Amino acid sequence: MSAETVSVTGWGRTAPSTARLIRPRTYEEAVAAVRDCGVRGGIPRGLGRAYGDAAQNAGGAVFDMTGLDRIHAIDADGGTVLCGAGVSLHTLMRVLLPLGWFVPVTPGTRYVTVGGAIGADIHGKNHHVSGSFARHVLSFELLTADGTIRTVGEGSPLFEATAGGMGLTGMILTATVRLQPVETSLMAVDTERAADLDDLMARLTATDHRYRYSVAWIDLLARGAATGRAVLTRGDHAPLDALPARTRGNPLAFRPARLPAAPAVLPEGLLTRRTVGLFNEVWYRRAPRARIGELQRLSAFFHPLDGVPHWNRVYGRAGFVQYQFVVGHGQEDALRRIVGRISAHRCPSFLAVLKRFGEADPGWLSFPRPGWTLALDIPAGLPGLDVLLDELDGEVAAAGGRVYLAKDSRLRPDLLTAMYPRLDDFRALRAELDPRGVFVSDLSRRLNL
């Protein structure tokens, strides 16, 4: 079992901390890693795509779970897979697509492990139909602080504490996941432009039920009558008969595009209000006013940024903050105020998306709830950013909303209870399960989870 002392950071690269990185490859090594992690404890880590400090542990241990990367069993008739926690969604797509199956939920990157998908209870463009990832998990094996390996089934308190629990209830070793049947590896996509935020919300409310997947890129630098203008992209898995005859011979081929990696060192100041404003203008204008049934690769529809390895480097050494919140239906005025404030502050965000969430998920710390969720990337060095985001946190909490812990790196702990009503239940179960605080992270210390 390898171990080394390294500097660890989230995908936003804003708050690195030093820890011992331990990579277990077997159950026995996993138990040993937890037993010997030391007084500062440890936290499981997948592929490092949490944006903030959820998978860091200053002065302690970080358990690199990518060594547990076996697919143990596939039920190609019933549509389930049993796999190690370190298996990535990319690997599942590569293996399962030729069999006619797709992952039930994917976020904006396929480079997420199954264990991370459960720990963060990830969501995707289909939440309004399918819910979050944990809703499709039948069971998982969990190594708890006392060295016991427990089989945890859906509906149990430990399942609901672990789903969205950010790795703080224990180390997930394997999981059994229900899959989504597909006929092809292409998407049938409809695209349209929305003139402003109200137009966008009206279109989503009226017609989202027609689509399995739905997302809107939103221009947060637009002001005045154009505030909240957007490009709305929605679709579903293309059926076989929608493919041109020449491509039907291999309809389930998975060939994601890949471009050269972003350089390790880039000039500072690439993402200014001027450059991002120009990008947003071009992106909005080049989008079709209305286009129906375009066939797109899975990778283009779900994971366009995965085609550029290390794209997070474009924000420079200071990194970036990804801010994501949700407010409920009936709180559209709060959403309008927040979008207006972001626009007025001139936040240079070219990665901003708005979606509608469906029913709330069972995890005690799961992020989604019915309503509107907005996610945006902002350069960490933007003047006045801390004050702005603190003010937005207050608006979100006052509207009964919450921020996403898997992307957070700066939330004040006093707002957490209002945002997550089951927080006390989570803390109580964790105290009973792990009285010595074996599983701990920079996030858990900062927010007193």
N, C-alpha and C positions, 0 to 999 in steps of 0.2 A: 504494500500500500504506500503510494508516494505521498510525500508531504514536503511543502516548501513555504517559506515566508514571502508573501507577495503583497503588493498594493492592489486593493480591490475597489472597483467603482461600479456604479450603475451605468446604464446605457447613456444617461445624460452627462456623465463624466464631471459631476459637480462637486462631489464630496468624498474623495477616496479615503480609505482607511486601510491599515496594515493588519493582516491576519495570517495564521497558518492555513494554507490551502491543502486539504486532505482529500484524496481521491479513492474512496472504497470501490472495489470491483466485485465483491461478494457479500453475502449476508453477514458472514463472520467478520469481515473487515469493517462493515458498517457498524456492527455492534461494538467492535473494538474502538472505532473512531469516536463513537458517542461516549463510551466508558472513559476514554482517556483524553477527552477534549480540554480538560483543565478548568480552572475556576472562572474563566471568562466565557465558558460555554461555547456553543457552536450553532450554526444555522445552515440548512441545506441551500445549495445554489445550483441552478441549471445552466443555461447558456448565457446568463448575464443580461437578459433583456428587460428586467425590471428597471425603470428609469431612475429611481432614487436609491435609497439606502436599505432596501428590504432584504437584500442578500449579502450584506456586509456585516462584519462583527469585529470592531476595532480591538486589537489585543487578544482576541480569542481565536477560534477555529471557524473555518468555512468549509463545508462538506461539498466537494465537487461531485455531483451525482451523475455526471455523464459517463462514468464507468459502468453503471448499471443500465446498459443500452441494448439488451436483448429483447426481441419479440418472441414470447414464449409459445403463444398459441393464437391461431386465427380460426374463427368459426365463419367460413365463407358462405354458409347457408343462412345462419342466424344473424350475421352481421355484428360480431363482437370481436375484440382483440384483447389479449392479455399480454402486457408488456412491462418492461422495467421502467422505473420512474425517469431514467435518463434518456429514454428514447425521444427523439424530437418529432414534432409534427411533420417536418420535412421527410423524415424517414418513413413515417406512417403513410404519407401520401405516395411516396415512391413505391412502397411495397403493396399497398392496398388498392391503389387506383386500377392496376391491371386486373384485379379481381372484382371490380365494379363497386368499390366502397370508398367513401371519403370521410374525413374527420367530421364530427358533428358540429364543431365550433372551431373557428380559427380567428385569431386577432390579425393585426396588420403585418405580422411576421410569422413565417412558418418555423423559424428557428427558436422555438420554445419547447421545453421538455414537457412530458406528460405530468411529471410531478409538479413542475412550475405552473402548468395550466390549472391544476387542482388547487395548489396553494394560493394562487392569485385569483382563482375562479374566473378565468378569462372569459371575455365576451367577444362577439364579432358583429358582422353586419346583419346577422339573422336573429339577433336577440328577441325582436318583436314576435318571432315565430318559434324559435327553438330554445330560448333561454341561454344560460351560461354553460360552460364546459361541465361543471360538476353535476348538472342535471342529467348528463348522459353517462355518468360513471356508476357502474353497478356496485363495485366494491374496490377497496384497496388494502394493501398490507402496510401497516404503520409501525415503525420502530419507535417506541416511546422512551422517555428518559430513564426508566428503570431497566432498560435492556430487553423488554418484552416486545415480541413481534405480534401485533394484533391484526386480525382480519376485520375490517370495518365496513359494514354494509350501509347502503343509502337509507336515510331516515333516522339513523341513530344520532344521539347528541355529539358523539365524537366525530362522526362524518360531517355534521353541520358546523362544528367548530373548526375542522380542518379545511373545509371548502372556503377559500378566502382568508384562511388563518395565517397566511404569509410564512408558513413553515414553522410556526411556533408551538404546534402541538406534537411534533415529532417528525421523523424522516420517512416519507413515503418511499416504499421499495418497489412495489408493483401496483398496477391498476388494471381493472377490466372495464372496457369502454364500449358503449354502443356506437355503431357507425351509421353513416348516411348513405343509402344506395344511390348510385349514379349510373347513367348509361354512357357518358362521354367525359372527357377531361376538358371540355370547353364550357363556357358560360354564354348564355343568351342575354344580352345586356341592352337596357333602354337608358338613354341619356337625355337630359333636358336641362335648360337653364332656368333659374328662378331669379326674379328681378330684385328681390330684397328679402329680409328675414320673414316678414309676414307671408309673402308669397310662398316661400320655402316651406314654412310650417303648414300652410293650407294644403299644399300639394302632398306632403308627407301624411298628414292626417286623413286626407280623402282617399288616397290610393295605395298606401303602404301594404295593406292587406293582400294586394294582388301579387306581391313579390316575396320570395324567401329571403333575399338579401337586399339591403337598402342602406345607402350612405350618401351624405352630401359634403362635398368640399366647399368651404365657406370662406369668402374673402373678408378677413377681419381688418383690412386697411381701408376698405371702401367706407365712405361717409355720406352724410346727407340722405337723399332719396335712395341711394344704392346700398345703404348699410345692410350688411348681411346677405348680399347677393351671393349666389351659389350655383354650383354645378351638381345636379342630382343624378346619381348613378345607381340603377337597380337591376336586378336580374335573378336568374335561376340557372341550375345546371341544364345545359342544352340536351334535349333528347336526341337519340340517334338519327331520327328522320329529319332533324334540322341541319345536319351536316351535309356539306357538298359531297357528291358521290365519290370524288377522288380521295377524301379523307376518311371514309367509312371503314376502310380496311384495318385501321389501327386507331379506333376512336378513343381509347383510354390511355394513349401515350402521354407521359408526363415529362415535358421538356422545358423547364423554366429557363428563361433568358438570364444571362449573367454578364455584367460589364466589369471592367477593371475596378479594383478597389480604390476608394478615395485615398489620396496620399496621407502618410502619417503626419505630415506637417503642412498646413495650409496657411495662406496669408490671413492675418486677422482682418476683421471688418468686411468679410464677404457679404454677410447678411445684414444689410442696412435697410432702413425704411425705403430708401430709393430703389435698391436692387430688388427687394422683395415686392415692393409695389409694382415694379415693372413686370416681374414674373407673374404676379396675380392678375394683372391686366391682360397679359397675353394668354394666360391659362383660361381665363373666363371668356375672352373673345373667340378663342379658337375652338371652344366647346360647341357642339351643335345645339341649336335651339331645341331641336327634338329629333332623336334618332332611335329607331325601334329595331330590336332583334339583332344587334351586332354580335358576332361571335368573337369572344376573347379567350385567351389562355387563362387557366386558373391563376397562374402567377401574376398576370397583368391585372386581373380583377381584384385579387385578394392581397397580393404582396408586391406591389411595384417597386418598393424601396429595397427589397431583398436582392434585387438584381444589381445593386451597388454595394458590395461589401464595405463595412465600416463607414456607412454614410453619415454616421453621427460625428465624424471628424470635421464636417463642413462648418460646424459651429465654432471651431477653433478651440484653443486650450481651455477657455473658461467654461466650455460646455453649454448645455441648455437645460431648461426646465420644461417638462411636459406637464401641463395643468389640465386635469380632466375632472369634471363635476357632473352631477345629475340633479335636476330639479323635477318635481312631479308635474303631472298634468294639472292644469289649473294655475300653474305658476309661470305662465308665458310672459307676464309682465316682468318677472324677475329675470328671465332669460333675455328679454329685450334690453333691460337695464345693463346687464352684464356685458352683452355684446356691444352695446353703446359705449360703455366705459373702456373696453378693450380697444375699440376703434378710435375713441378720442385720445387714448394714450399712445396710439400709433405703434402698437406692438408688431414688429416685423415677423409675422408668422405666415409661412407658406404651407405649413402642414397643419391645417385646422379642419376638423370634421364634426358634423352634427348628425346624430342618429336619434331614433326613437327606441326606447326600451319597452319591452313587454312586461309580463308578470315578474314580480320579485323572485329572487332565487332563495333557496332554503339556508344557505350559509349564513352564519351569524354575522360575519364581517364581509359578506359578499357585497360588492359595490352596486350592481344594478338594482333599480326599482322602477316602476312604471313612470315614464316621463321622457324628458329631453336630456341628452348628454352631449356635451361639447368638449372636445379635446384639442389642445393647441400646443405647438412647440414654440418656445420663446428663448432667444439667446440669454444666457444667465447674466451677462454683464449689462443688460439694458438698464439705463438709469431709472430709478424709482420702481423697479420691478417688485422688490420685497413689499413695499407699502401697498402697491396696487393689488398684489395677490392676497395680502392680509385682508384688505377691504373686500375683495371678491369672496374670500372664505366666509366673511361675516354675512354677505348677501346670500350665499348658498345655504348657510346654516339657518338663517332667518326664514328662508323659503322651504325649510324642511328637507333640504338636499344634503349631499355629501360629496367628498372628493375621493378619488381612487387611490387606495394605499399603495398599490403596486407601482404607481407613478409619482408618488409624493416624496418630497425631500425636505419640506419646510413647514408643514402644517403645525399650528399651535395645539398642544394637547388639550387645552381647555375646551376646544370645540368638538372634540372627538365623540363625547357622550351624546351630544345632540345629534350628531350625524349618524351614529351607529347605536340604535336603541338596545341591541343585544350585547353591548360591550361588557357589561357587568357579568353576564352569563359566561362570556368567553374568558374573562379574567378568573372567574371562580373555577371553571373547569381546568384551566391551565394551572392554577395554583394547586389543585388536587392532583393533577396528572404529573406535574413537574415542579415539586416544591423547592428543589434546589436551583431552579432556573438554568437547566442544562441547555435548553434551546432558547437562544437569545440573539438579537440582531441590533444593529445601529438604529433601525426603525423602531424596534420594540422599546429600547431605552429612551429614545427621544419622545415617544408618545405614551410611555408607560402602559404598554399593552400587556 
